[in-house]
Amino acid sequence: MKTIRKFTIAGALCVSLFSAVAISCSDDNEFPTEQESSPANHNNAKTNFISVKGVEFAYRSWGKEGGIPLVLLPGTGGSMDDWDPAVTNGLAKQYKIIIFDNKGVASSKGTTPNSVQAMANDAIDFIKAMNLGTVNIMGFSMGGFVAQRIVLTEPAIVNKIILADSGPKGAIGLANLPNIVAGTAGLTAEESYLKFGFTDSQASITAGKASFARVHLRTVDRDPALNDATSTAQFTAVLAWAQPDANALEEIKTIKKPVLIVHGDKDLPISVQNAYNMKQNLENAVLVEFSDSGHAAFYQNHEAFLTKALAFLAQ
């Protein structure tokens, strides 16, 4: 595994263990598995493909039909398989959700761009190609950066926004990401997941281990790992976003859509101060801060998060 790949995946909490969950191909004469016959959920939703300006994008969709769909945007290094099913399945009880691999990521084709704006443009193209009309969007970490650029670029397609452990341009603490990641040398995948996403308390560690296990419950039709070019492009985009920007908070004042901000009080790569700054500069924002929680606050506190998120989307 090349260094930049470890940096990108660990730095965004999305550590993949595809080899650990790999299974042998089933025989054509075998009966359907329980996953295949169960109602659609995070662990068995079929991977579909759609052509977006000539490029094949991979996506999965399930949940309650009708209403405004919810599109999820993952963090750095994340694919469709890096979402915690406790969150995705919980949201799907009330909304049709769409998770997808943006251009060049995992199962999707094309070349991953090295800027957040270009990633947002690709996501907009995907949403339009899917004929989703107006959507709610939820972005985690880097996905939150992309979500901000989506609503700033094409506000008409966005209804409401959820920003999970994210931040504005020049996000406080984000520029220190390479040094933070350097401190994970020698850690296992689970240990890296815990270090970036959770705190040192026993309660947080226990929640982190449970989340890590849930993320790897899907055992069929999993995404491939991100390639080195994609990892490098994403890491470049994140570090560019981390550069100081005197106009960043002024710019987000132009976002008039309702925003739910959720953040852990002990977020390591993206300080909770970023959540305070966004709340103060967004006209129509609500902030939910989770105590004793890190970068994966909404995974650790998934039940409380779902209560807040579903109420916000229903308003």
Helices and strands as residue ranges (DSSP letters): H 3-11, H 18-21, H 34-37, E 48-52, E 55-63, E 70-73, G 80-82, H 85-92, E 96-100, H 116-129, E 135-140, H 142-153, G 155-157, E 158-164, G 174-176, H 177-182, H 189-197, H 202-215, H 228-241, H 248-252, E 259-264, H 273-281, E 285-290, H 297-300, H 302-314
